[in-house]
Amino acid sequence: MNNLNCFKDFVKYSSLNVLGMMGLSCYILADTFFVSKGLGTNGLTALNLAIPIYSFIHGTGLMIGIGGGTKYSILKSQNDKKAANHTFTNSVILAFGFSIVFFMIGILFSDNIVKLLGADETVCQMSKTYLQVILLFAPMFIINNVLLCFVRNDGSPQISMTAMLGGSFSNIVLDYIFIFPFKMGIFGAVLATGLAPVISILILCPFFIKKKNCFHLKKCKLSNKLTITIFSNGLPSLISEVSSGIVIIVFNIIILRLQGNIGVAAYSVIANLSLVVMAIYTGVAQGIQPIVSSNYGAGNRANVQAILRYALTAVLVISGIVYLCVFFGAAQIANIFNSEENTLLQSIAVTGLRYYFTACLFAGFNIIMSVYFTSTENALPAHIISILRGFVVIIPMAFLLSAIGGMLGVWCVFPASELLVSILGITLYILHKNKVAYKLLY
């Protein structure tokens, strides 16, 4: 494959996946918009307190889907169909196992979790409703993510994108119908979100009914070795998603102390918009994963490096556009979600948007490098990047900078953390590249 073909594949896979991931991220952004219009500040607060659990569910699906899909793509490029099918079968078994766990947590522990997340009596019931329904729909979210990843790695990114967009658009339509004409409140918002992956799976069904897929369920035992490989390949994706949930929890705790429920409502606007921007970078990263893995499996190292260059260039361009839009449009963005025209909420959100999104370039770089290392079966650097940006750096930084600078310090936490991790990411890449060059020479 020459550079022109590499570029065409990069544009095809990444553009389709970016569209799909943006649509997928609109699950929550649509909830944020319609909840802000229908339920006001308390609704936004309740949503932001409960939403981290969605990150855990979504991250679990991505871990199994990307972990299994990466291994499947490598085995498929090596024409090992039996092992490829076993990988898919093991991934489905793992997906069902985790689905049961989340479902039972939703039935038994929703009330306890909401109280643990810091909900007071004004938003407790709304938060519990949102949380419980999300957990009960966890099997649909997880299975949908696994199927989307395997379809993408099977050479059909356009079908994967169609399913993601179909689910997302249905969520937006149902959000409006359930919250306003049907007046179902927070339950309507979360029901619309829960039905989105169901519709996405239904859109994927013809792909399987017409037998266009090369992967199939085969009778086999759950392999410990294969399970470890799937988890290892997919762990960075899980950490990236889970970390966003944990960061939201930590920020909520800090902001509740500094600015109360209005501060959390303002942060809800920033956090949910951030999910969309991060989804764009994740879309580019997941878009390059199948082609990087297949070229790596076939031994085409030059193509792997070319695809990485295209991805990093795309991140640079996207980051510039996003930050300019956020910086100059901060007031308008905040106003969209400020239905009660709360001046304090507006002021906090505008300042937060302009500082928080300076992290764009560094976050995009870290996401791309993590997936690059995963796609080339170099799990350790991917794990280091994901763990550092997810837990080790950002949480201590949140407490430190908020203590020093109050709310301004809170908004600087994300950019400072991503910058430090990106410096390490560059170092890990240089070490990895020198190691590969040494092996080729000697």
N, C-alpha and C positions, 0 to 999 in steps of 0.2 A: 504494500500500500504506500503510494507516494504522499507527499505533503498536501497536494490538492485534495486527494481523497480523504485524508485525515481531517482537513479543514471542513469539508462537506459533511462528514460524519459528526464532527464537533458541533457545527451549526444545527444540523438536524436533531441530534439527541438533546443538546442543551436547550435550544429554543423551545422544543416541545415540552421538555421537562420543566423549564422555568414557568411556562404558561400553566402547566398542570399544578406545580407547587404553589404558584400564586393563587390559583383557584382553591387549592386545598387549604391554604392559610386563611382564605376568606370565610371558612367555617366560623372562626372566632371573631374576625373583624366585623362580619355581618351581625353577629350577636351583639358586639360592642355598640354598633351604630343603632340598631333597633332597640336594644335595651336602654340606651341613653335617651332615645326619643320617647319610649313608652314607660320607662320606670325611673328615669332621672338619676340623680347622684347615688342614691342608695342601691339602685339596680346595678350601676357600674361597679360600685364597691363590692357587692355580693358576687358579681361575675369574676372580678379580679382575684378575690379570695379563693374561689373554687377552681379557677382555670388551670392552676399548676398541675392538677391531677390529670388533665387532658394531655399534658406534656409527657407524663409517665406512660400513659396508654399509647400515645402516638409513637413515642420513642421505642417502646417494646416492639411494636409492629415493624418499625424501621430496622431495629436491630436484627430481627429474624429475617426480614425481607432482604435487606442489603447484605447481611452476612451470608445468607443462603444464596442470594442472587449472584454475588461476587464469585463464590465457589462454583456455582452452576455455569457461569459464563466461561471461567477458566477451563473447566472440564469439557464443556461443549466445544471450545476451540481446539481441544485435544482429541475430539471425537470419542470421548468416553461416555457413551449414552447411559450405560447402566449406572455408573456412579453419579451422573448428573440427575437422573430420576430419583435415586436414593436421597440426594441432597434436597430435592423438592419435597419428597415424602417426609423426611425428618423435619423440615421447616414447618410443614403443616401440622405435624404432631406437636411441636413446640408451641406453635401459635394457639392451638386448642388448649394446651396446658395452662398457658398464661391467661388466656381468656377466662377460664374457670376461676382462677385466683381473683382477678379483678371483679368478676361478676359477684362472687361471694363477699368480697370486701364491700361492694355497693349495698348488698342486702343487710349486712351485719354491722358495719362500722361507720356509715356515712355521718351520723350525728357526732360521733367522737372526733372524726377527722376535721369537721367544720369548726368545732370549738378549739381544736388544737391549732388551726390556721389563724385564729384570732378574731373570728366573727363575733360582734356584739349582738345584743338582742334586736337591734333595728334591722339587721341584715341576715341574721342567723338562718331563718327559715328559707329565704330565697337562696342562700348559698348551699344549704343542704339539698334543696330540690335540684339545683343545677348539678351538683356533685354526684348525687345518687343516680340520676338518669344517665349521666355520662358514663359512670361505672357499669351500669346495666347494659349499655350499648358497646362496652369494650370489645366483646367478641367480633362485632362487625368492623370496628376500627382496625383491629389487629389483622384479621383475615384479609380485609381490603388492602392494607399496606403490603402484606406478603404477596398477594396476587399481582398488584401493580408492579412491584419490583421484579418479579419473575417474568411478567409479560414484557417489561422493558428490556431485560437481559436476554429475552428470546428474539430480539430483533424487531419488536413492534412498539416503539416509543409513542407512535401516534395514537394507538389504541389506549395505551396507558394514560396519555394526556386527555383523550376524550372522556374516559371514565372519571378522571379527577375533576375535570371541568364540569361534567354533567352533575356529579354529586354536589359540587360547590354552588352551582347556579340554582339547583333545586333547594339548597339550604337557604339561599337568599330569598327566594320566592316564598318558601314555607315560613321563614322568619316573619316576613311581613304579614302573611295570612294569619298565622297563629297568634301574633302579638296584638295586631290591630283589629281586623274584622272579627276574629274569634275571641279576642280579649283573654288569652290564656296566660299572659304574664311571663314570668321567668321559665315556667314549665314549657310554654310554647317555644321559647327561644332554644332551650336545650333539646326539645323533641325534634325540632327542625335540624339541629346539628347531628343528632343521633341517627336520623333517617338518611342523611347524606351518604355515608358509606354503604348503606343498603342499596341505594340507587346506583352508586358507582359499581358495586358488584353485579347488579342486574345489567348494566351496560357492558361489562366484561363477558357476560354469559355467552353471547353469540360466538365470541372468539373460541371458547371451549366447545360449544355445541357443534360448530363447523369443523372442529378438530384441526385448527390452525396452529395449535401449540405443539412445541417439540418436547415439553416436559409433562410427565404423567405421574400419577400416584402408583407406586409399586409396593407389593407386599414385602416388607422388610422390618427388621427390628430397629428400635431407636439406637443409633450408634453413638457411644460416648465420645469417640474421637471426632466424628463429624459434628456433633453438638458443640464441642469445644471450639472447632474451627468456625462454625457459624457464629457463635458468641464472640469469638476473638475478632472476626472480620466486621461484625456488626456493632461491637461495643462502642466505638467512637460515635456512631449515629445515636445510640441510646443515651450516651453521656451528653451529647449536644442538646438533645431534646429535654432530658431530665434536668440538665443544668439550668435551662431557661425557666423550668418550673420552680426549681430550688431558689434561683435568683429572685423570681417574683415573690416567693414566700419571704425571703430575707428582706427584700426591699419593702414589702408590705409592713413587716414588723417595725422596721426603722421609720418608715414614713408615717405610720399610725402614731408613733411617739412624737414625731416632729410636727405633723400637720393634720392628724386625725383622718376621718373618713373622706374629707374633700381632697386631701393630698393623695390618698389611695385612688380615688376616682380620677384625678389628673394623671397619676402614674398608669392607670388602666389604658388611657389613650395612647401613651408613649409605648407601653409594653406590647400592646396589640398591634400597633403600627410596626414596631420592631419585628414582630413575628412575620409580617409580610415581607419586610426587607430581607430578613434572614432566610426566608423561604426562597427568595430569588437566588441567593448565593447557594443554598442547598440544591436548588434546581440545576444550576450550572454544575455543581459537584456531582450530583447523582446522574446528570446527563453524561459526564465524561466517564463515570465508573464502568459501564459496560464496554466501551471502546478501549479504555485503558487496560481493563482486565483481559479482554480478548487479545489485544496486541502483546500484552505481557506474557500471556499463556503461549502465544505463537513465537515468542522470542524477538519481537520487533521493538527493540529498545529505543531507536530513533523516533519512531512514531509516538511512543509513550511520552517522550520529552516534548515533542511538538504539540501534542494535545494539552499538556500541562501549560505550555506557554500561551496557547490560545485561551485557556481558562483564566489564567492570571490577568491577561490583558482585558478580558471581558469584565472581570471583577473591578479593575481599575476604572474603566469607563462607567460602569453601572454605579460605582461608589460616588464618582463625581456628580453624576446626574441626580442621584438620590439626595445627596447632601445639599446641593443647590436648591432643589425643590423644597426640602424640609426647612432650610434656613430662611428662605424668602417667603415661604407659605406657612410658617409655624402658626401664626394667628388664625389663618383661615382653617387649618387642619384642626386646631383645638376647638374652634367655634362649631365645627360640624358635630362634635360629640358633646357640646355644652348646651343642651336643650333648655336648661334652666337659667342660662346667661349668668352663671355664677362668676363674679369678677376674680375671686381668689383662685378658683379652679383654672380659669383662663390664664391668669398670670403664671401660676406654677407650671402649667402644661407648656406654655410658649417657651419659657426659659429652659425647661427640661428637654424639649425637642431639639433645641439648638445646640445644647451641650452633649446630650446622650448620643446623637447620631454622628458625632465626630469619630465614632468607633467604626463606622461602616467599612472603610478600606481594610483595617486590621482584622476585623471579624471575618470578612469575605476571604482574605488570604488564609486565615487559620482553618476555615471550613474546607477550602479547596485542598490545602496540604494534608489535612487529616484524611480526606477521602482518597487522595492520591496514594498515600502510604498504605491505606487499607486495600486499594485496588491492585497494588503490586505485592500483596501479601507481606508487607512490612508492618506488622501489627503494633510493635512496641512504640515507634515514633508517633503513630496515630493515637495510641492510648495516652501517651505523655501529653500531647497537645490537647486532647479532649478533656483529660482529667484536670490539667492546669487551668484551662479557661472555664471549666465547668464548676470546679469546687475550690481548688487549692489557692488560686490567686484572688478570684473575685469576691469570695465571702469575707476573708479578712480585710480586703481592701474596702468593702462596703462599710464595715464597722469603723475602720480607721478614718476614711475620708469623711464619713457622715459626722463623726465626732469632731473633726477638725473644721469642716466647712458647712455643716448643716445640710440643707437641701441642695445647695450648689455642689457640695461634696458628693452627695448621692448621685447626681447626674454625671459626675466625672468618673465614677467607679468603673462603668462599662468601657469607656475609651481607654483608661489607664491600664486595665486588666488585659484587654485585647492587644494593646501595644506591646506590653511585656511578653505575652505569649508569642506574638508574631516574631519578635526578635529571636526567641528560642527556636521557633519553627524554621526560620532561615538557617540557623546554626545546624539543626538536625538534617535539613535538606543538603547542605554543603557536605556534612560528614557522610551522609548516605551516598551522594554522588561520587565523592572521592573513593569510597569503599567499592562501588560498582566499577569505577574506572580501574582501580587496582586489580580487581579480579579479571577484568578483560585483558589487562596487560600481562598479568602473571599467571 
